[in-house]
Amino acid sequence: MSNRQTIDARNTFCPGPMMELIAALKQSEIGDEVEVLSSDKGSANDIPAWTKKVGHQLVSSEEHADHWAIVVKKMK
């Protein structure tokens, strides 16, 4: 059964949200999802690009009024 973890990285700046995501994925099982909440708009580009490069799956990327909610699924 997969789990979902949420990281609230709002009010931190690049590369903070990405580093928190990487740390969370290292501790996750394959199939788990990690949601990153980030107010740094760079995360909206950087996290999906990194996810594709390393072979994980971008589940969703949504823009809210004051932050992005980006969900990544651990694939390996």
N, CA, C and O of each residue as an XYZ file, in Angstrom:
304
protein
N       0.841     -1.190      0.000
C       0.000      0.000      0.000
C       0.882      1.249      0.000
O       1.824      1.356      0.785
N       0.571      2.170     -0.872
C       1.392      3.377     -0.951
C       0.935      4.415      0.077
O      -0.223      4.451      0.491
N       1.865      5.228      0.456
C       1.595      6.300      1.410
C       1.809      7.635      0.727
O       2.488      7.724     -0.296
N       1.221      8.673      1.304
C       1.488     10.020      0.813
C       1.949     10.863      1.989
O       1.345     10.870      3.061
N       3.035     11.567      1.747
C       3.622     12.453      2.747
C       3.555     13.869      2.181
O       3.755     14.064      0.982
N       3.280     14.846      3.020
C       3.254     16.240      2.573
C       4.367     17.006      3.259
O       4.535     16.942      4.477
N       5.126     17.734      2.448
C       6.193     18.599      2.947
C       5.743     20.032      2.742
O       5.462     20.438      1.614
N       5.672     20.795      3.808
C       5.308     22.203      3.691
C       6.596     23.019      3.613
O       7.209     23.345      4.630
N       6.991     23.341      2.374
C       8.225     24.097      2.149
C       7.905     25.530      1.732
O       8.733     26.208      1.125
N       6.694     25.984      2.066
C       6.351     27.373      1.751
C       7.269     28.295      2.555
O       7.653     27.983      3.682
N       7.608     29.422      1.960
C       8.509     30.402      2.578
C       9.949     29.916      2.682
O      10.745     30.513      3.407
N      10.298     28.848      1.977
C      11.702     28.493      1.801
C      11.995     28.659      0.319
O      11.091     28.575     -0.513
N      13.243     28.890     -0.005
C      13.589     29.195     -1.389
C      14.516     28.148     -1.966
O      15.177     27.402     -1.243
N      14.547     28.111     -3.277
C      15.362     27.172     -4.021
C      16.792     27.173     -3.459
O      17.339     28.253     -3.237
N      17.409     26.030     -3.225
C      16.898     24.682     -3.526
C      16.213     24.002     -2.361
O      16.098     22.776     -2.356
N      15.756     24.748     -1.375
C      15.159     24.147     -0.183
C      14.054     23.148     -0.456
O      14.152     22.011      0.005
N      12.985     23.520     -1.199
C      11.901     22.564     -1.453
C      12.397     21.296     -2.147
O      11.957     20.196     -1.812
N      13.307     21.441     -3.109
C      13.851     20.279     -3.831
C      14.656     19.389     -2.889
O      14.542     18.165     -2.950
N      15.460     19.984     -2.027
C      16.273     19.192     -1.106
C      15.376     18.429     -0.125
O      15.666     17.285      0.225
N      14.302     19.059      0.311
C      13.370     18.372      1.208
C      12.669     17.215      0.486
O      12.441     16.157      1.071
N      12.334     17.427     -0.784
C      11.714     16.362     -1.575
C      12.674     15.183     -1.726
O      12.280     14.036     -1.517
N      13.917     15.451     -2.083
C      14.907     14.387     -2.277
C      15.087     13.589     -0.983
O      15.135     12.359     -1.009
N      15.185     14.291      0.138
C      15.346     13.613      1.429
C      14.138     12.724      1.725
O      14.298     11.599      2.198
N      12.941     13.220      1.450
C      11.723     12.446      1.718
C      11.644     11.215      0.826
O      11.249     10.141      1.279
N      12.023     11.370     -0.456
C      11.974     10.230     -1.373
C      12.966      9.153     -0.958
O      12.681      7.964     -1.104
N      14.126      9.549     -0.443
C      15.121      8.566     -0.008
C      14.572      7.692      1.113
O      14.947      6.526      1.236
N      13.689      8.253      1.926
C      13.131      7.507      3.060
C      11.815      6.815      2.704
O      11.231      6.129      3.544
N      11.349      6.987      1.478
C      10.063      6.429      1.053
C      10.255      5.074      0.383
O      11.359      4.698     -0.010
N       9.148      4.359      0.268
C       9.126      3.093     -0.459
C       8.683      3.364     -1.903
O       8.034      4.375     -2.174
N       9.030      2.469     -2.820
C       8.575      2.591     -4.204
C       7.046      2.606     -4.211
O       6.402      1.780     -3.564
N       6.486      3.545     -4.943
C       5.037      3.689     -5.022
C       4.491      4.756     -4.094
O       3.353      5.197     -4.254
N       5.295      5.177     -3.119
C       4.860      6.243     -2.220
C       4.852      7.574     -2.962
O       5.590      7.768     -3.928
N       4.005      8.484     -2.493
C       3.919      9.819     -3.081
C       4.340     10.856     -2.056
O       4.047     10.744     -0.866
N       5.034     11.865     -2.553
C       5.432     12.990     -1.712
C       4.866     14.254     -2.337
O       5.119     14.547     -3.506
N       4.100     15.000     -1.554
C       3.540     16.272     -2.002
C       4.385     17.394     -1.411
O       4.622     17.436     -0.204
N       4.833     18.296     -2.266
C       5.616     19.446     -1.821
C       4.767     20.701     -1.990
O       4.265     20.976     -3.080
N       4.610     21.458     -0.912
C       3.947     22.759     -0.974
C       5.054     23.798     -1.002
O       5.860     23.876     -0.075
N       5.099     24.600     -2.065
C       6.193     25.556     -2.226
C       5.670     26.890     -2.727
O       4.862     26.945     -3.654
N       6.136     27.960     -2.106
C       5.777     29.300     -2.574
C       6.835     29.845     -3.533
O       6.699     30.962     -4.032
N       7.881     29.069     -3.792
C       8.937     29.461     -4.729
C       8.543     28.978     -6.119
O       8.519     27.773     -6.373
N       8.231     29.919     -7.030
C       7.731     29.482     -8.340
C       8.767     28.702     -9.129
O       8.411     27.990    -10.068
N      10.041     28.818     -8.772
C      11.069     28.004     -9.420
C      10.822     26.521     -9.225
O      11.174     25.714    -10.085
N      10.220     26.155     -8.103
C       9.925     24.751     -7.830
C       8.991     24.159     -8.876
O       9.087     22.973     -9.195
N       8.093     24.972     -9.408
C       7.122     24.494    -10.394
C       7.809     24.023    -11.668
O       7.268     23.183    -12.386
N       8.996     24.555    -11.959
C       9.783     24.100    -13.110
C      10.829     23.077    -12.698
O      11.008     22.055    -13.360
N      11.522     23.362    -11.594
C      12.662     22.552    -11.193
C      12.269     21.148    -10.749
O      12.919     20.174    -11.131
N      11.222     21.035     -9.953
C      10.847     19.706     -9.439
C      10.382     18.775    -10.564
O      10.845     17.636    -10.625
N       9.474     19.220    -11.469
C       9.109     18.315    -12.576
C      10.296     17.933    -13.464
O      10.389     16.792    -13.915
N      11.200     18.877    -13.715
C      12.369     18.576    -14.548
C      13.261     17.539    -13.870
O      13.721     16.595    -14.513
N      13.502     17.713    -12.579
C      14.329     16.770    -11.824
C      13.652     15.400    -11.768
O      14.307     14.370    -11.927
N      12.338     15.396    -11.542
C      11.580     14.143    -11.446
C      11.731     13.320    -12.714
O      11.956     12.111    -12.657
N      11.606     13.980    -13.860
C      11.729     13.298    -15.150
C      13.151     12.790    -15.349
O      13.354     11.673    -15.825
N      14.132     13.607    -14.988
C      15.537     13.252    -15.191
C      15.935     12.014    -14.397
O      16.675     11.167    -14.897
N      15.451     11.905    -13.170
C      15.866     10.785    -12.323
C      14.932      9.577    -12.396
O      15.238      8.526    -11.831
N      13.806      9.714    -13.078
C      12.955      8.551    -13.319
C      11.819      8.331    -12.340
O      11.318      7.214    -12.215
N      11.405      9.384    -11.640
C      10.209      9.275    -10.813
C       9.025      9.798    -11.631
O       9.209     10.233    -12.767
N       7.831      9.760    -11.076
C       6.630     10.165    -11.819
C       6.035     11.427    -11.211
O       5.809     11.504    -10.003
N       5.785     12.412    -12.060
C       5.074     13.611    -11.631
C       3.587     13.280    -11.653
O       3.015     13.032    -12.714
N       2.961     13.275    -10.472
C       1.545     12.933    -10.371
C       0.690     14.159    -10.674
O      -0.276     14.077    -11.432
N       1.052     15.298    -10.077
C       0.304     16.527    -10.327
C       1.136     17.739     -9.938
O       2.061     17.654     -9.130
N       0.784     18.854    -10.529
C       1.396     20.140    -10.193
C       0.292     21.183    -10.309
O      -0.167     21.500    -11.407
N      -0.127     21.713     -9.160
C      -1.240     22.653     -9.151
C      -0.811     23.986     -8.563
O      -0.121     24.044     -7.545
N      -1.234     25.054     -9.226
C      -0.961     26.393     -8.715
C      -2.139     26.848     -7.864
O      -3.284     26.830     -8.314
N      -1.853     27.250     -6.644
C      -2.864     27.809     -5.752
C      -2.577     29.304     -5.601
O      -1.634     29.808     -6.210
N      -3.349     30.002     -4.822
C      -3.216     31.456     -4.708
C      -1.821     31.881     -4.265
O      -1.266     32.842     -4.799
N      -1.252     31.172     -3.294
C       0.025     31.627     -2.735
C       1.109     30.555     -2.754
O       2.181     30.755     -2.181
N       0.845     29.407     -3.410
C       1.857     28.355     -3.456
C       1.528     27.344     -4.556
O       0.452     27.370     -5.152
N       2.489     26.456     -4.803
C       2.307     25.325     -5.705
C       2.185     24.072     -4.870
O       2.811     23.970     -3.815
N       1.393     23.116     -5.318
C       1.307     21.793     -4.712
C       1.750     20.795     -5.780
O       1.062     20.588     -6.780
N       2.902     20.185     -5.552
C       3.516     19.298     -6.539
C       3.630     17.907     -5.910
O       4.212     17.748     -4.837
N       3.072     16.910     -6.586
C       3.092     15.535     -6.071
C       3.981     14.682     -6.949
O       3.828     14.658     -8.170
N       4.923     13.973     -6.314
C       5.862     13.092     -7.015
C       5.715     11.690     -6.455
O       5.632     11.495     -5.242
N       5.684     10.707     -7.366
C       5.597      9.298     -6.962
C       6.960      8.644     -7.146
O       7.572      8.754     -8.209
N       7.430      7.964     -6.106
C       8.723      7.277     -6.159
C       8.590      6.036     -7.038
O       7.746      5.176     -6.786
N       9.429      5.948     -8.070
C       9.308      4.860     -9.044
C      10.461      3.854     -8.970
O      10.393      2.791     -9.587
N      11.517      4.182     -8.220
C      12.654      3.244     -8.166
C      13.417      3.408     -6.879
O      14.404      2.708     -6.652
